[in-house]
Amino acid sequence: MNPTLGLAIFLAVLLTVKGFLKPSFSPTNYEALSQDQRQKERMAAKKLTRQNMDFGFKLLKKLTSNNPGRNILLSPLSISTAFSMLCLGAQDSTLDEIKKGFNFRNMPGKDLHEGFHYIICELNQKTQDLKVSIGNTLFIDQRLQPQSKFLEDAENFYSAETIPTDFQNLENTQKQINDFISHKTHGKINNLIKNIDPGTVMLLTNYIFFRGKWRHEFNPNLTKEEDFFLEKNSSVKVPMMFHSGMYQVGYDDKLSCTVLKIPYRKNITAIFILPDEGKLKDLEEGLQMNIFSRWKTLLSHRVVDVSVPRLYITGTFDLKKTLSYMGVTKIFEEHGDLTKITPHRSLKVSQVSPQGLDSTPAAQGPSP
């Protein structure tokens, strides 16, 4: 019997604010495709974003229950993208578990991958005011000899780069991959990988880089130290940015929270949610797939005094245990079926380690 070798999944995300990225679903990137194909991918992407939101809220609830009192930073899109790519190589009950755990079960495989393809292409934007980069990379040892169809589909649907890698020299490999991610995230995430399990023959990385300018910039002269209130009647001093202006804001009676939308200069908006005192747990439990549709009916434009802390949060989690609680287990075990990656070796996922950096930008002065 062939020895079981490992696949590792590492995810890196850099956002300038914790918020919800909503694709515009414009077809401008698909001029080479037929109108029918563009529409099909667009509809698959819309369905996928809703299901991924539901997965993200379920994952958030698991992480908060397992990490009480800890700040949670995660990118459901990164995690879902990585495991959807693994669906290209999984079969039978291993594939069924992934699709069920990630809310992919009622989507045919072709629709699933076309939906991710559409989202990745649409979110990758670069203008003077906005930069969004989403990328997937497969670092593959020559011993693996993966199926050509798996590599072709990973490239065609997920724009995945394939980089030959010598996993028998783990120190050099770790540096190679960390340098790659550092370059892709513009030096913001420098040590994504702390260790690589011996026996690893493929490492899948996903990264998201986002940098945007607020539509209404904060005046740095108005930023000052103020109290930021935590649970249990405690507070810390933080630099608080301030702006008074017209925003969309509303109050949710059911979840006892205030909802505020702060737009960037393009088609992306940050959503800030402020629970009433003592209601954070109720808010976390009440988040569900249709919540943004409901909030849309509650929001109205009005002049608001907005105070936003300048945040800098990093987070790292081992998701194997959390995903196992959500029913995804076989892919981490020796009898999991990833034979569509390669039929010649027994493979399992050995690590799933997302790392993220999330920060609100420093208050900005008037544009030159």
HELIX and SHEET records of a PDB file:
HELIX    1   1 PRO A   27  TYR A   30  5                                   4    
HELIX    2   2 GLN A   35  ASN A   66  1                                  32    
HELIX    3   3 PRO A   76  CYS A   87  1                                  12    
HELIX    4   4 ASP A   92  GLY A  101  1                                  10    
HELIX    5   5 GLY A  109  LEU A  123  1                                  15    
HELIX    6   6 SER A  148  TYR A  158  1                                  11    
HELIX    7   7 LEU A  170  LYS A  184  1                                  15    
HELIX    8   8 PRO A  220  LEU A  222  5                                   3    
HELIX    9   9 LEU A  280  GLY A  286  1                                   7    
HELIX   10  10 ILE A  291  LEU A  298  1                                   8    
HELIX   11  11 LEU A  319  TYR A  325  1                                   7    
HELIX   12  12 LYS A  330  PHE A  332  5                                   3    
SHEET    1   A 6 GLN A 125  LYS A 126  0                                        
SHEET    2   A 6 LEU A 130  ASP A 141 -1                                        
SHEET    3   A 6 THR A 200  GLY A 212 -1                                        
SHEET    4   A 6 THR A   4  LEU A  15  1                                        
SHEET    5   A 6 SER A 346  SER A 359  1                                        
SHEET    6   A 6 TYR A 312  THR A 316 -1                                        
SHEET    1   B 3 GLN A 125  LYS A 126  0                                        
SHEET    2   B 3 LEU A 130  ASP A 141 -1                                        
SHEET    3   B 3 GLU A 161  THR A 165  1                                        
SHEET    1   C 4 LYS A 224  PHE A 229  0                                        
SHEET    2   C 4 SER A 235  ASP A 252 -1                                        
SHEET    3   C 4 CYS A 257  PRO A 263 -1                                        
SHEET    4   C 4 THR A 269  PRO A 275 -1                                        
SHEET    1   D 3 LYS A 224  PHE A 229  0                                        
SHEET    2   D 3 SER A 235  ASP A 252 -1                                        
SHEET    3   D 3 SER A 300  PRO A 309 -1                                        
END                                                                             
